[in-house]
Amino acid sequence: MKSYKDALQNLTTKGTFELFAKDSEVYESGGIEGTYEHYIEHHLGQELGHFKSFTFSDYKIDVKVDAPYAFTTETYVYTIVLNPDETGKSRTIKKKGVATSILKKIDGQWKIIKTHSSSRNKK
């Protein structure tokens, strides 16, 4: 989970595909995004290019292991600073988020098979 969070903070998806099962399922804020590969190609991968920075704070994770599965709940605040637009103005988005994931040990490695995240405006 840390490797995935670190990649996002570095504005890259490099090294993240092996964290997910090939037939993974991604759900985000009420939407079905499909597999992780589809999510990157049609959603998150495109967004990262518009970000100047993406940081997590107040991060906490709870993990329960019941082999061959693990269940995680992450809570955090994320802050996205968008690249400046054509007028030179940038915008900052700050939201409180939660994510739950199910991982399965496949061939000796933990793979994310399902993940769901949602967020709301930070008060």
C-alpha positions in Angstrom: 0.0 0.0 0.0 2.9 2.3 0.8 4.5 1.6 -2.7 1.2 2.7 -4.3 0.9 5.9 -2.2 4.6 6.8 -2.8 4.2 6.4 -6.6 1.2 8.7 -6.6 3.1 11.3 -4.6 5.9 11.0 -7.2 3.2 11.6 -9.9 4.0 8.3 -11.6 2.4 4.9 -12.1 5.8 3.3 -12.7 6.1 0.2 -10.6 2.4 0.1 -9.6 1.0 -2.4 -12.1 2.7 -5.3 -10.3 0.9 -4.3 -7.1 -2.5 -5.2 -8.6 -3.9 -8.6 -9.8 -4.5 -8.6 -13.6 -8.2 -8.9 -13.0 -8.4 -6.4 -10.2 -11.4 -4.2 -9.6 -11.1 -0.5 -8.9 -14.0 1.6 -7.5 -13.7 5.4 -6.9 -16.3 7.8 -5.5 -19.3 5.9 -6.6 -17.9 4.9 -10.0 -16.8 1.5 -11.4 -13.4 2.1 -12.9 -12.7 -1.5 -14.1 -9.3 -3.1 -13.8 -6.3 -1.2 -12.5 -4.9 -1.1 -16.0 -8.1 0.4 -17.4 -8.2 2.9 -14.5 -4.7 4.1 -15.3 -5.4 4.3 -19.1 -8.7 6.1 -18.8 -8.6 8.0 -15.6 -5.7 8.4 -13.1 -2.9 8.2 -15.6 -4.3 11.1 -17.6 -4.9 13.2 -14.4 -1.3 12.9 -13.1 0.0 14.9 -16.0 -2.1 17.9 -14.8 -0.8 17.8 -11.2 2.1 19.9 -10.0 2.0 17.9 -6.7 0.0 15.2 -5.0 0.6 14.7 -1.3 -0.9 12.7 1.5 -1.1 13.8 5.1 -2.7 12.5 8.3 -2.2 9.0 6.8 -3.3 6.0 8.8 -3.7 2.4 7.8 -5.4 -0.5 9.5 -4.5 -4.0 8.2 -6.2 -7.3 9.0 -4.6 -10.5 7.6 -6.6 -13.7 7.2 -4.3 -15.6 4.8 -4.4 -15.8 1.9 -6.3 -12.5 2.1 -5.5 -9.1 3.7 -8.0 -6.3 4.3 -6.9 -2.7 4.6 -8.6 0.6 5.5 -6.6 3.8 4.9 -7.7 7.3 6.0 -5.9 10.4 4.8 -6.0 14.0 3.6 -4.8 14.5 0.1 -3.7 17.8 -1.4 -3.4 18.2 -5.2 -1.8 21.3 -6.6 -2.7 21.6 -10.3 -0.3 22.9 -12.9 -0.9 26.5 -13.8 -3.4 27.2 -16.6 -2.7 29.4 -19.6 -3.2 32.5 -17.4 -0.6 31.3 -14.9 -3.1 30.5 -12.2 -3.0 27.2 -10.2 -5.6 25.6 -8.1 -5.3 23.5 -4.9 -7.7 20.7 -4.1 -7.7 19.4 -0.5 -9.9 16.5 0.5 -10.4 14.0 3.2 -10.3 10.4 1.9 -10.8 6.8 2.8 -9.9 3.7 0.9 -10.5 0.0 1.5 -8.6 -2.7 -0.3 -8.6 -6.5 -0.4 -5.3 -8.1 -1.2 -4.6 -11.8 -2.0 -1.3 -13.6 -1.8 -0.7 -14.9 -5.3 2.5 -16.8 -6.1 4.1 -15.5 -2.9 3.3 -11.8 -3.4 0.5 -9.7 -2.1 -1.7 -8.3 -5.0 -4.5 -5.8 -4.7 -7.6 -7.6 -6.1 -10.2 -4.9 -5.1 -9.9 -1.3 -4.0 -12.5 1.3 -3.3 -11.8 5.0 -2.5 -13.9 8.0 -1.8 -13.4 11.5 -0.7 -15.1 14.7 0.5 -14.1 18.3 0.9 -11.9 19.0 3.9 -13.6 21.2 6.4 
